[in-house]
Amino acid sequence: MKREDIRNIAIIAHVDHGKTTLLDGMLKQAGIFRTPEKMQERIMDSIDLERERGITIMAKNTAVEYKGVKINIVDTPGHADFGGEVERTLKMVDGVLLLVDASEGPLPQTRFVLKKALELELPPILVINKIDRADARIQEVMNEVYDLFIDLDATEEQLEFPVLYTNAKKGTAKTDMSDLSRAARDETADLQPLFETILKTIPAPEDNGNDILQLLVTNINYDDYVGRLAIGRIFSGTVKVGDTVAMVKGDDETTKTKVTSLYTFRGLERIAAKEARAGDIVALSGIEGITIGDTITSAETPMPLPRITVDEPTISIVFQVNTSPFAGKEGDYVTSRNLRDRLEKELLYNVAIRVDFSGTDSFTVMGRGELQLAIIIEMMRREGYELAVSMPETITKTIKGVVHEPMEILVIDVPEEYVGVVTQKVGMRRGKMQKMMNNGYGRVRLEFRIPSRGLIGFRSQFLTDTRGTGLLNHLFDGYEPWQGMITKRQTGALVSDRAGKSTIYALFHLQPRGALLIKENTSVYEGMIIGENSRDNDLDVNVIKEKKLTNIRAANADEALQLIPPHIMSLEQAIEFIKEDELVEVTPQSIRLRKKVLEANKRPKIRKE
């Protein structure tokens, strides 16, 4: 039996194509917000990091009502590193809004999310967004999307998708290309065509035919009053407050428990409910120990649903206790126990990572990419944790006695004048060009196939080479035999040989040696990296040296020393910069680079071994 009063849909797209902005418009036009103060931009991006970076990290769900039909909407991340969020949320819905930029067209993550949606046989609605861009190429983008569908072996039925043209910022949608010029002038235009298309295209949820409760948990949240909340969709049966239910975990272990509270969603709020049935997306409390992928089912006749599966991680970073001389000065959580507890908590929410807890003071965290792991580290430092992290490494597999490594599809969009330098740098990292396309706007799109380890440390170099004008995206693309050696950072490090505070005098005289990474009057310790040597060897330097006093006056004695502004690295840049024998020290207030072995007289011995 179908429930015509509900539609469940996810918004999927590449990063920065306008998913969250479109959702803002849908919430506002559905009358969710009545006061202007609540109507800030990117409403669904509730995490500080999401607002700062302009990307969605965690998948979130909301609901609006249109013509008496409740539309549950899931906003998914657009970056490939957070693909695990996309995979699990697609289990909750019956169709997708595929959002594509009117200029950029389909990009790597577009392919990834669409492939997942087609595999689950979810009907798509194509939304071409940002139609107001001066470089919009709507017809070409439509053709590229059709080519992508065919390339992904879409069925004839899946190819019959409706198309809408939107300006998410203004909150307008049109179904006909001839209306586009008029839409730009029409101030009364709204998203009504989009709502109508959702009702027509997205199938109503259907009970799978039995009365046995089956609810797949796809998200976990926490409330200070009711405790842990399990969020998921009911596929069959009904659930009421006070019901005794069974929780089935991955090893088919079954635990009986009671539902203490039940919520549905409206806008950004949870609404208390007494009962919910097949098709509803709900939040339940009172179920201790539940994790993503578990099934809540009937206590008498338990019937678990297939667990959520995600692609394997490709990158690993070692998280360890901070052992620097400055350890414990800035953070609240500094022990290995604190680190272990925090990573165990992360595993409850994040299905795309794995953690090896076999170490005592260090733990290997595996994820989809540098960005995903950097976000976890950044969240931890903001929560008051201190830790040290190693250089990222790729996770290899041995297949039939041969070592295989993960490969990536790398898509680069750059101005024409940088094509040569980018192609050269990617080639040095074992990248092979697959496609090259000039759209005629002075920019060229390049597509490469490259080992995942070739991308470690590449982003910073790429932005420097392209003067910040290049766009870089990548997507996991299977395993291939080891591609050979890849040259890493060619330069050495300037390493402080003693503790103290850096002086202008010392830094000024170190500038010819290389690029500085710290300012004057910065507290340093022996083994801390204070700069990048222009040569390939490490150099121990005295960064606290002061000018000797003299009673002899010279013509230039009082001349002010001018320092070149140092390169203060972000967390991601620091992780990309370090070598095998180096660490990034992360605290709530500081990001420092250091050698694994701090004492200068011990480092050469370690290197020889």
Secondary structure, DSSP 8 states (H G I E B T S, - for coil): -B-TTEEEEEEEESTTSSHHHHHHHHHHHTT---SGGG--SSTT--SHHHHHHT---S-EEEEEEETTEEEEEEE---SGGGHHHHHHHGGG-SEEEEEEETTT-S-HHHHHHHHHHHHTT--EEEEEE-TT-TT--HHHHHHHHHHHHHHTT--HHHH---EEEEETTTTEEES-GGGHHHHHH-TT--SHHHHHHHHHHS---B--S--S-EEEEEEEEEETTTEEEEEEEEEESEEETT-EEEEE-TT--EEEEE--EEEEEETTEEEE-SEEETT-EEEEES-TT--TT-EEEESSS-------------EEEEEE---STTTTSS-SB-SHHHHHHHHHHHHHH-TT-EEE--SSSEEEEEES-HHHHHHHHHHHHHTTB-EEE---EE--EEETTEEEEEEEEEEEEEEGGGHHHHHHHHHHTT-EEEEEEE-SSSEEEEEEEEEGGGGTTHHHHHHHHTTT--EEEEEEEEEEE-----------EEEE-S-EE--HHHHHHHGGGEEE-S-TT-EE-TTEEEEEESSSS-EEE-SS------S---TTTT------------HHHHHHH--TTEEEEE-SS-EEEEESS--TTTHHHHHH-
